[in-house]
Amino acid sequence: MKFVNQIILGDCEQVLKSIPNDSVDLIFTSPPYADQRKTTYGGVKPDEYVDWFMPKAQEFYRVLKPKGTFILNIKERVVNGERHTYVIELILRMREAGWLWTEEFIWHKKNSYPGKWPNRFRDNWERLIQFNKNRKFKMYQEAVMVPVGDWAKDRLNNLSDTDKKRDESKVGSGFGKNISNWVGRNEVYPNNVLYLATECSNRNHSAAFPIDLPSWFIKLFTQPNDLVLDPFIGSGTTAVAAIQLGRKYLGIDTEQEYVELSNERLLDTQIRLPIIAENQEEYKTDNIEG
């Protein structure tokens, strides 16, 4: 597959037309937010954002495997003093197009910069919206388990009779818990809030995210040798995370500068991880006109 382990220059809507159906295991991306990154990507007006994105989403749907997952990192911007609704409108249009809005994760930015605004507080989080083609999809929850925490020391040593059996929710939701199931365990499943710093090793892209962000989702939704696509690859963080975890990657970007930057970071990563590099196909910069 010539498109595997490549960073391709071009518009993802056009580039992906040459990619076979059902070939990608995970799509993880952060597209330009409405009216942002104007100096590099031109900016998309909030009122036009959904119409701009949906033809690309159609190609995402086609290339994603039936049990694959699409994670979209996005956040509404403020227009005329209120949050614009383009993210909500996008979710609804995605559902109309056949996508399932399966889950929503929150990236809590632990070290975002302080500031003062006349009618709101510091923006300290971003959405990561999960879409799927089917209700049954690949998910490897054990890969992202976290330490059980200090709460277990006292809590699990003093179990009540209720703790030793399934305790049904008092509000009739159908959910319940059995605290005794966690006795002797060192790890538990995480929640859907990711506490990650905004700092990253790359300073040359206008909206780079920390490598731990794509890494977490790559571990959750893929296995080694699976293919991860980032159709707005930017500085290459998603591809670097894929390499580090033994996955294959495909990155696309409209900016030559970022394609070159991505390839530089990938080459450096492969040099530092020679065992992984030996198992990868040689990549080069391709130019596919949109």
C-alpha positions, 0 to 999 in steps of 0.5 A, a space after each residue: 500500500 503506497 499510501 501507508 507511512 506517507 505525509 502527502 501534500 494536498 487537500 484531504 478531500 481530494 487526496 483521500 479519493 485515491 485511498 481504498 474503501 475501509 482501509 483506515 483503523 483510526 482517524 484522529 485529527 484537529 482541523 482548523 477551527 472556524 476563522 482561525 489559522 488564517 495566515 496558514 489555512 486561510 480560515 473558514 467562516 463559522 457560518 460556512 464551516 459545516 458545508 466546508 467540512 462535510 465533503 471531507 467527512 464523506 471521504 473519512 467515512 468511506 476510508 474508515 473500516 467498519 469497526 474503526 473510530 473517528 476522533 475529532 478535536 474541535 471547539 466552538 469559537 466566540 462570535 459577537 459575544 456568544 458561542 457559535 453553534 457550528 460544532 453542534 450543527 456539524 454533529 447533527 449533519 454528521 449523524 444525518 450522513 450516517 455517523 454515530 455520535 458515540 462519545 465525547 471526551 474532554 481534554 482539560 488543559 492543565 497549564 493553559 495561560 491565564 487571562 481576563 475577559 469581560 464576560 467569560 473565564 479562561 478557556 481551559 478545555 477542548 472537545 474530542 468527539 467520537 464518531 463511528 460507523 457501527 455500534 460495535 467497534 474496536 476498543 481496547 480499554 485495558 490499554 489505557 487503564 490508570 493506577 487505582 489511586 489512594 482512595 482504595 486503601 481505606 475504601 476497599 479495606 472497609 467494605 459494607 454488605 452493599 459494597 459486596 454485591 451489585 448496587 443498582 443506581 437509585 435513579 433507575 438509570 440501569 447502572 450499578 456498581 460492585 465495589 468488591 470487584 476492585 479489591 486487589 487490583 492496581 489499575 482501573 478504567 479511566 473516565 472521559 476527561 483527559 488531564 494533559 498539559 498544553 506544552 509540546 516539543 514542537 513550537 513551529 505550528 500554530 495549533 500543535 497539541 501534546 503527543 500524549 493526546 493522540 497517543 491515548 486514543 491510538 492505544 484505546 482504538 488500535 493495535 500494532 500495525 493498524 493504520 492511523 490517519 490524520 487528514 490535517 497533520 500539521 506538525 506531524 504529532 499524530 504520525 509521531 505518536 503512531 510510530 512510537 506505538 508501532 502503528 502505521 500512519 497517513 498524514 495529509 496537509 495543504 501546507 508544504 511547510 508543515 509537510 516538511 516539518 512533519 517529515 523532519 520530526 518523523 525522521 528524527 523519531 525513526 532515528 531514535 527508534 531504529 527497531 520501529 523504523 526497520 519495519 516501516 516502508 520508506 516515506 517521502 513527500 508527495 504532492 497531490 493537487 486538489 
